Amino acid sequence: MATKFLASVRNRAEALTALDNGADIIDVKEPDAGALGAADTQSLADILAAVAGRKPVSAVAGTLSMAPESLASAVAARRHADFVKVGLSTPDAVQLGNALERLAAHAGATRLIAVLFADEGVDPGLLDRIAAAGFAGVMLDTARKDGRRLIDHAPLSTLSAFVDAARRLDLFCGLAGALEAPDVPRLLPLRADYLGFRGALTDGGRGDGISAARVAGIAALVHPQAGPVAPGPVDRVFIRDFVHDMEIGAYGFERGRRQRVRFSIEAEVPRRAAGGGGMADIYSYDLMMDAVRAIVARGHIDLVETIAEELAATILADSRVTGVTVRVEKLDLGPAAAGIEIRREAGDSCCGAASN
């Protein structure tokens, strides 16, 4: 299932702007009241009437800073929304357990989404308790809206593990937290069920009203559509001399130790025949660095050829890229560098070689 676009709105007018410009889920909240500021029930009723079932509507109920009974009442008052979001922000394990037990009674009638906060640390074991309490989904956000984004608090490898854990538990999964337009192509490969936005939809900040152009711009990134390729110029997007320590090598002496590995990647991206060259048409070098980091985070790999082939396949999985050159060099073997360089094109069958 393709990743969806959640737009947080505070009133009927914003809801219609989001609806008309490509949002897939309308999320009702009060942005001035923090990450999970709840809008009043009248605003929710107005938005539900305006959306009229055309898209799912989620509503923020509050956080565990509220007493369990108060939180349960807030959930019940928003039961007409398709989803109700509850923030599980608390250092008190007893309070958390009591709240989950109390909210479990509402899980049958209301599709509850548990919101966790990356800037407060993520306990993977908590997802099991959330699923056991009958929640429909889980979302990772940021509690402090201080300009730091979700990926400033959690590397992509952590976010990928979070999404995978949610999927194994059959939990609807979302990512949010001061996300900006350039974050979208980096997060789409994680295949979360949705990405959530507020500040990026405004011209001045999360407290301002949302802009139709900003909403449409994010929608184009979340739902990219490849345009026609011009027969002429090809741009080359590259990273060079990106050095990482990692565990690599087929020899016994190379196991259990880290070596410096240098990565250089060049992607060939034909220019689109039409359009204004917006961000949706741009292939970012961030994606190359993310692909390298994902491989490094995976642990020991025997062959540089395996790494090169996997990087090439990852880069070519993006429909904007028609060719890629990958160089992987081990820097600690004796000569200045030893490794491999490969070139692959879209449609090639990438496979590993057999050396070390």
Salt bridges, closest charged atoms under 4 A:
GLU14 OE1 - ARG198 NH1 2.75
ASP24 OD2 - HIS223 NE2 2.58
ASP27 OD2 - LYS85 NZ 3.04
GLU30 OE2 - ARG10 NH2 2.79
ASP32 OD2 - ARG10 NH2 3.04
GLU69 OE2 - ARG102 NE 2.73
ASP119 OD2 - ARG144 NH2 3.69
ASP141 OD1 - LYS145 NZ 2.94
ASP152 OD2 - ARG149 NH1 3.72
ASP164 OD1 - ARG167 NH1 3.50
ASP183 OD1 - ARG149 NH2 2.91
ASP203 OD1 - ARG214 NE 3.08
ASP235 OD1 - ARG271 NE 3.03
ASP241 OD1 - ARG262 NE 3.77
GLU247 OE1 - HIS300 ND1 3.98
GLU254 OE2 - LYS330 NZ 2.83
GLU266 OE2 - ARG236 NE 3.35
GLU268 OE1 - ARG343 NH2 2.73
ASP290 OD2 - ARG186 NE 2.71
ASP290 OD1 - ARG293 NH1 3.36
ASP302 OD1 - ARG255 NH2 2.71
ASP302 OD1 - HIS300 NE2 3.31
GLU309 OE2 - ARG344 NH2 2.54
GLU310 OE1 - ARG298 NH1 2.70
ASP318 OD2 - ARG320 NH2 2.61
GLU329 OE1 - ARG262 NE 3.01
ASP332 OD1 - ARG260 NH2 2.79
GLU341 OE1 - ARG327 NH2 2.78
GLU345 OE2 - ARG343 NH1 2.72
